[in-house]
Amino acid sequence: MSGPLSPRDMTASGLCTGCGSCAAMTGPADARLDWDVEGQLKPAAPEGWRRERSARFSRLCPFSPSARDEDEIAQQRFPGAPEQDPWIGRFAAAYVGHAAERDYRDRGSSGGMVSWVAAELLRAGLVDGVAHVVRADPAAEGRLFRYSISRSRDALMEGAQSRYYPVEMSAILREMRDVPGRYAIVGIPCFIKAVNLAMLDDPLLRERVAFTLGLVCGHMKSRQMVDSFAWQMGLDPAAVAAVDYRVKDASRPANWYRARLAARDGEERQQDWWHLVDGDWGSGFFQNRACDYCDDVVAETADISFGDAWVEPYSSDGRGTNVVVVRSPVLHRLVQAAMGEGRLALQPVDAAFIRETQAAGFRQRRDGLAYRLAWRRTGVKPRKRIQPSASHLGWRRKLIYRLRHRISRGSSTAFRAAHALGRPGLFLSWGRVMVTLYHGLTYSRGWLGRMFDRAERLLGKEGKGVNISRSG
């Protein structure tokens, strides 16, 4: 498909992340996103706007082939960045560590650095408000989380912790355009890219969005994952009032995720992710379709990015540890000053360390993306910085990517069928079969893993060992 695109074109092609930028920037006042059958937020109304093709929408949608890519945006935003890496983009410095003052680390899901930087921007008067994700009232709003703009530290800290749940930015983008002030916004890579594209298009937003704070992202989940967790914990999904995806416990390794769900009547249930059928993140349950075509792991267009330090000894430290990639000179000076004052406990690291902490994500967004781009598809063709290739992988790795793709698509279908029939066990049985196959292929677990290991010894790994890198 060539020429101008519409929100419907992107949705039908599986390339809509549900960020909401299109509704705020190109839609009428009543343009909105709503839940689709897979539990993702997508452009919904009015129908005329949703179908309207325009060059402006094509420039603003973060997955549109007509939009500037991350390299182009970063080159314009950070021309003086002293470092450049094909995996993490342009940057001034990188660190590992945590916030050392007050309760930031205790209240955050990781090292507390996201909340610390956001609060420090407010404290220093560099921004008037911070747009971030907070809890919502599902009974009143039909969702568990939403974006909001906080103007105090207390309000900001209500949004601490990780949220693996669909949200969209249309309301806060409209508010930032309507209400004078300087703002920071926290978001995953594609959302931060959408904000940057909007700023390039709109001088008012360019003046008011002072800082972007990016979150390292594996992929986006649908709201169906909460319902699935509820089923497995013995709760009615319709009664869930709150969810904590990562209950913090300093006595347990940070990568031992534990979920907590609370019902409206006050009943609470907890379970470790590895006991949940969809608790292996890498298997791809309930993944947004567009995430299969993302090549940005560390929010390369953000002024500063944050992730978990998933390497030892940090991944075993239950108190939580962040990796931080700084690109903005202003934020670099702010971080360095706080380090000198003992308010931040950070150590400098290089790009290779950052890559190691997110190794699985980079495999999925480099080797895996190159393979997926080589598959035949209809609709809008993604334009990515990775060249299509099917020759650089062995047969087993190809099967892993094929299976992960099937799980991400099939989990929603299986969930909807089980929900319609009132038989959660159908979904859970399907999920256990998929996970057993996935673990056998990926981790060589059980008899299935031994079978794949034996086949690999007999057939060889194939593949040419091609180093998949950016196309330009």
C-alpha positions, 0 to 999 in steps of 0.5 A: 500500500502506498500513498497517504494512510488512515488510522484504519489502514494502520489498524487493519495492518496490525501496525497500530500501537494505540498511542492516541497521538492520531486522535489528539493531532489529526482528529476532531474533538470527539475522536477517540480510541476504544477497546478492540476484540483483543483488549487493545486500544485502537482508533474507534470514532468517528468513522469518517476520521478513522477512514480519512487518509492524509499526509499529516497522519502518515507523518505522525503515526509512529509505525507509518512508513512515511514517518521519520525513523528513530535515527532521523529523530535522534540526529535532529534532537541530539546532534551533539551526543558524543556517543553513538551505538547501533543498538542504543542510538545516540547518547551522552552517558550510561549508568547502572544504579539506583536513587539513593534518597528518600523512598524512590527506590522502595516505591518503584518497581526497579531502582526508582530512577524514573520517579526520581528524575520526574520529581527532580524536574518538578522540584527544580522548576524545569517543568510544571507537570509530568504526564505518566500512567496512574491507576484508574477506577475500572467501575467508572472509567472502564480501565485499570490505568490511564495517563494523567498529568501530575503537578506535585511529588505526592501525585507523581509517586501515586504512579510509581511501579510498572504498568503492563496494560494498554493506555493512550495519550490523546487526553494528555496531549490535548491538555498540554496544548490547551494549558500553558506550561512546560511538561515532561512525559514518561512513555515506552519507545513508540509513545515517545517517538509519537510525541517527538513526531507530534512536536516536529509537526506542532510548534506549540507542543514543541514549546511545551514538551520540555523533556521525554522520559523513555522506558525500555520495552519488551512489548505491550500487553493487552488488558486480557492478561489481567483477566487471565491472571484473575482466572488463575488466582480464583477471582472474577475478572469483572471484580478486579479493582487494582493490579500490581504487576511486580510486588516488591520484596527485597528478600527475593531476586528482582526478576522473580515477578509476583503479581497481586490482584485486588477485588472490589470487596477487598479480597486480594490474591498473589501469585508468582509469574512463573506459576501463571500459564502466560507468565513467561514474558518472552513467549509473547502472550497477549502481545500487541500486534505492532510490537512484532515490527518494532526496532527500538528497545531503549527509547532512542528518541527520549531525553533519558531512558530507563530499564532494569539491570537484568544481569548479575549481581543486579538481577538478584538484588530485590531492592531493584536496579536501573540502567540509565541512558542519558541524551539531553545535556540538561538532564546529564548535568542534573544527574551528575550533580545529584551523583556528586551530592550522593542523592543518586548511586550510579556507576558509569557503564558502556553501551555493551553493558546496556545491550547485555542487560536487554539481550533478549529484547535486542534478539527479538528486535534485531534477528527476529525482526529481520526474519519477520520482515521477510515474511509475506504480508498484506496491507501497509509494509513497515519501513524499519532500520533492519533489512529483511532476512531469512538466511541468518537464522538456523531452523530452531531459532526460526521455529522459536520466532514462528511459535512466539508469533503464533502464541501472540496471535492465538492467545487472544483468540483462545482467550475470547473463545474460553470467555464466550463459553464460560470455560477458562480451562480451555484457554489455560489448557491451550496455553500450557501446550503452547508454553511446553512447546515454547520452553522445549524449543527455547530452553531445552526443557523436558523431553521435548527439549531433549528431542529438539537438542537431538535434532539440532545435533543431527541436522546442524544449526544452519544459518549463515551467522549473519550479523543483522544491523541497521540498514542505514 
